[in-house]
Amino acid sequence: MYVNDGSVRLVSRYGHYYTRFDALAPLAREIGYILQGQEAILDGELVCLDDEGKSQFYDLLRNRATPCLAVFDLLSLDGNDFRQLSLMERKAALRELLPVEPGALLYVDHFERRGIALYNEVCRLDLEGIVAKYKHPPYGMEGKHSSWVKIRNPTYSQMAGAASTARKQSAL
């Protein structure tokens, strides 16, 4: 996501602009208001949360709930490129940038150890998965290798048929 003095552009990890922007326009306006006066590039996931705080993939795909942006990385702020900093330095700057109270922007904390236990708990709770990042190397991609990986829960109940639904939704 790109923020420039209140203006927000939502872009996928593959560089595609969201075509369903009307559904996301209220979120973009709220993020622009929160980060007004800032220029930033944030890395995160669009999510819709239920009453228990669990992500509901179908609600996001079908525009059935208000989305928010779960932010886990800060790549740039006010013209300063943070990609060469360690993940811990980027997360510290992100924590300072985002509001403490949950709303349109949610700070996603990190776990430095016990990744397998975390993944097992994510699967047990029927969540979509986790994003794993290297702690020390800089953010980025070299060829086909990325400094992060999305590890999906293969038994996530909302993934059945989600790929075809996502293709249909992105065409709208």
SULWOMO-V385102 format. One record per backbone hydrogen bond with DSSP energy under -0.5 kcal/mol. NH is the residue of the N-H (numbers start at 1). CO is the residue of the C=O. Records with the same first field share a line. If there is no record, write none. Layout:
NH: CO  CO
//
This chain:
2: 9
3: 40
4: 7
5: 38
7: 4
9: 2
11: 9
12: 16
15: 12
18: 10
23: 20
24: 20
25: 21
28: 24
29: 25
30: 26
31: 27
32: 28
33: 29
34: 30
35: 31
36: 33
38: 35
40: 3
41: 76
42: 1
43: 73
45: 70
47: 68
50: 54
53: 50
56: 48
57: 55
60: 56
61: 57
62: 58
63: 60
64: 59
65: 59
68: 47
69: 104
70: 45  68
71: 69  106
72: 43
73: 43
75: 41
76: 41
77: 80
78: 39
80: 77
81: 79
82: 75  80
83: 75
85: 82
87: 135
88: 135
90: 86
91: 87
92: 88
93: 89
94: 90
95: 91
96: 92
97: 93
98: 94
106: 69
108: 71
109: 107
118: 114
119: 115
120: 116
121: 117
122: 118
123: 119
124: 120
125: 121
126: 123
127: 122
130: 151
132: 130  149
134: 147
139: 83
142: 145
143: 141
145: 142
147: 140
149: 132
151: 130  149
152: 150
153: 128
154: 152
156: 153
159: 156
162: 159
163: 159
165: 161
166: 162
167: 163
168: 164
169: 165
170: 166
171: 167
172: 168  169
//
